[in-house]
Amino acid sequence: MNIILIIAAFFGGAIAAYIYTMMLWKSVRSIGAAKKNILFIMGGFALRIGFCLAVFIAAGYGGHFDRLIACAVGFIIVRAIRVNMLKNKKTGAEKINGN
């Protein structure tokens, strides 16, 4: 039973990282279109951090540090993969300029 909860915590961290990077990418892409940029940036930051904090608290609830570590490992792995994918993705300006 314990291994199933550790695997669930790992996938919870992985899903949290995917959602975190997706929300960050959408925030960065739409900063220019926002009327009040600082509110948009800080609001997006608060949502991302609050969501990830809730996932990590749920994973480690009750002092289960093994689940917390599994959640963190899943988060770090997926975040590294997503950042690498987004880094290699060309934006619209780069496609136009030919860079």
Sequence and secondary structure as in RCSB ss.txt:
>XXXX:A:sequence
MNIILIIAAFFGGAIAAYIYTMMLWKSVRSIGAAKKNILFIMGGFALRIGFCLAVFIAAGYGGHFDRLIACAVGF
IIVRAIRVNMLKNKKTGAEKINGN
>XXXX:A:secstr
 HHHHHHHHHHHHHHHHHHHHHHHHHHHHTTTT SSHHHHHHHHHHHHHHHHHHHHHHHHTTT HHHHHHHHHHH
HHHHHHHHHHHHHS  HHHHHHT 
